[in-house]
Amino acid sequence: MATKRTSSSAATSRKGKGESQPFPDFHGQEIQEFGTIRMFPLGLSADARMYSCQRLNQILADTQILYGLYKKHHWLMRGPTFYQLHLLLDKHAEEQIKLVDTIAERVQTLGGVAVGDPRHVAEITVIPRPPDGAEEVPAMLTRLIEAHETILVAAHDAADRCQEMGDDGTNDILVSDVIRTGELQTWFLIEHLVDTPLIESPEHFRTH
């Protein structure tokens, strides 16, 4: 015999009576709106925390898109450098997803609400959407480099302003994590766009 589903109000009335039946049809209300902060005793003003959360959420959205681009290009990579770039882009993606968690947890630490739903991320990001299909390898690398620069410009500006407002924790994350990771990954990518031969030319051996 099928068990009759009980309303959430009835389920609530049975709390504390040893009832172990789960009720997956519970729908609560939103308890904190996006773009607001809770008051935490962090030694920071509400204005500083609100500003940091706003800037961090923008960078967080763009970083989630960058992570997605890395995975997309990791899968679609091709050509003579396929193996090296396939591995490199996946390594970068793993580092970016760690940044996503670090940034999101900083927003939560400041009392805000971190942007997490991919549909919400798509509404906020300023990173241009790529074609749905595969592009040439230099185009994919260039797209990643441009996304990095967008995030780096924002991170430099936000870090300076957060420091001015006394939010050293956010400044540290932006400088030590976001900026340094982004700069290093950009270097690794851009060196693949240098047009150099894979081996030395025959003339080199004839003159030595």
C-alpha positions in Angstrom: 0.0 0.0 0.0 1.4 3.4 -0.9 2.1 5.8 1.9 0.0 8.9 1.8 2.1 12.1 1.4 1.7 14.4 4.4 1.7 18.2 4.2 4.7 20.1 5.5 2.5 21.6 8.3 1.5 18.1 9.4 5.2 17.0 9.2 6.2 19.9 11.4 3.6 19.0 14.0 5.2 15.6 14.4 8.7 16.8 15.1 10.1 15.3 18.2 7.9 12.2 18.1 10.5 9.9 16.6 9.1 10.3 13.1 11.7 9.2 10.5 9.7 9.6 7.3 11.4 12.2 5.0 9.3 14.9 3.4 11.1 16.0 0.3 8.2 18.4 -0.8 9.2 21.1 1.6 9.5 24.5 -0.1 10.8 27.3 2.2 11.1 31.0 1.5 14.2 32.9 0.6 15.9 33.9 3.9 18.5 36.4 2.5 18.3 38.2 -0.8 21.2 38.4 -3.2 23.0 41.7 -2.9 22.4 42.0 0.9 24.7 41.4 3.8 24.2 40.1 7.3 25.8 41.9 10.2 28.9 40.0 11.4 31.4 41.2 14.0 34.4 41.3 11.7 35.8 44.8 12.6 34.7 46.0 9.1 32.0 48.6 8.3 28.8 47.6 6.5 29.8 49.7 3.6 33.2 48.0 3.2 31.7 44.5 3.4 28.9 45.5 0.9 31.4 46.9 -1.5 33.7 43.8 -1.2 30.8 41.4 -1.8 29.7 43.3 -4.9 33.1 43.3 -6.4 33.8 39.7 -5.4 30.6 38.4 -6.8 31.4 40.0 -10.2 34.8 38.4 -10.2 33.3 35.2 -9.0 30.8 35.1 -11.9 33.6 35.8 -14.4 35.9 33.2 -12.8 33.1 30.5 -13.1 32.8 31.4 -16.8 36.6 31.2 -17.2 36.5 27.8 -15.6 33.9 26.7 -18.1 35.9 28.0 -21.0 38.9 26.1 -19.8 36.9 22.8 -19.7 35.4 23.5 -23.1 38.7 24.2 -24.7 40.3 21.3 -22.9 37.8 19.0 -24.5 38.0 20.6 -28.0 41.7 21.1 -28.2 43.3 19.6 -31.4 46.4 19.7 -33.6 50.1 18.8 -33.0 50.0 20.4 -29.5 46.9 18.6 -28.5 48.4 16.5 -25.7 50.3 19.3 -24.0 47.5 21.8 -24.2 44.8 19.3 -23.2 46.7 18.6 -20.0 47.6 22.3 -19.4 44.1 23.6 -19.8 42.7 20.9 -17.4 45.4 21.9 -14.8 44.4 25.5 -15.1 40.7 24.6 -14.8 41.4 22.8 -11.5 43.2 25.9 -10.2 40.3 28.1 -11.3 37.7 26.0 -9.6 39.7 26.3 -6.4 39.6 30.1 -6.8 35.8 29.9 -7.3 35.5 28.2 -3.9 37.9 30.7 -2.2 36.1 33.7 -3.6 32.6 32.4 -2.8 33.6 31.6 0.8 35.0 35.1 1.2 31.6 36.5 0.2 29.9 34.3 2.7 32.5 35.2 5.4 31.6 38.9 4.9 27.9 38.1 5.3 26.9 38.2 1.7 25.4 35.7 -0.7 27.7 34.2 -3.3 26.5 33.9 -6.9 26.3 30.2 -7.7 23.5 29.2 -10.0 24.9 29.0 -13.6 21.9 30.9 -14.9 22.5 33.7 -12.5 26.2 33.7 -13.4 25.3 34.0 -17.0 23.3 37.1 -16.2 26.1 38.8 -14.3 29.3 37.9 -16.2 31.0 40.3 -18.6 33.0 37.6 -20.3 31.8 37.3 -23.9 30.1 34.0 -24.9 32.2 31.8 -27.3 30.8 30.0 -30.3 29.0 26.8 -29.4 31.3 24.8 -31.7 35.1 24.4 -31.9 37.4 27.2 -32.9 41.0 27.2 -34.2 43.5 26.6 -31.4 45.0 30.2 -31.4 41.5 31.6 -31.2 40.7 29.4 -28.2 43.9 30.4 -26.4 43.3 34.1 -27.2 39.8 33.8 -25.8 41.2 32.4 -22.5 43.8 35.2 -22.4 41.3 37.9 -22.9 39.0 36.4 -20.2 42.0 36.4 -17.8 42.8 40.0 -18.5 39.2 41.1 -17.9 39.3 39.4 -14.5 42.8 40.8 -13.7 41.8 44.4 -14.5 38.8 44.0 -12.2 40.8 42.3 -9.5 43.6 45.0 -9.4 41.0 47.7 -9.1 39.0 45.9 -6.5 42.1 45.1 -4.5 43.1 48.7 -4.3 39.7 49.9 -3.3 39.2 47.1 -0.7 42.5 48.0 0.9 41.5 51.7 1.1 38.3 50.6 2.9 40.2 48.5 5.4 39.2 45.0 4.0 42.7 43.5 4.1 41.3 39.9 3.9 39.6 40.5 0.6 42.6 42.4 -0.7 44.8 39.5 0.2 42.6 37.0 -1.7 42.5 39.2 -4.7 46.2 39.7 -4.8 47.6 36.4 -3.5 45.1 34.1 -5.2 43.2 35.7 -8.1 45.9 38.0 -9.5 48.9 35.7 -9.0 47.1 32.7 -10.4 45.7 34.6 -13.3 49.0 36.2 -14.2 50.9 32.9 -14.1 48.2 31.1 -16.2 48.2 33.9 -18.7 52.0 33.5 -19.1 51.7 29.8 -19.8 49.0 30.4 -22.4 50.6 33.3 -24.2 53.9 31.5 -24.8 52.0 29.0 -26.9 51.1 31.8 -29.3 54.8 32.6 -30.1 55.6 31.5 -33.7 58.8 29.5 -33.3 59.9 26.2 -35.0 59.6 23.0 -33.0 63.2 22.0 -34.0 66.2 23.9 -35.2 66.6 24.7 -38.8 69.0 22.7 -41.1 71.1 25.9 -41.5 71.9 25.7 -37.8 73.6 22.3 -38.2 75.5 23.3 -41.3 77.1 26.3 -39.5 78.1 24.4 -36.3 
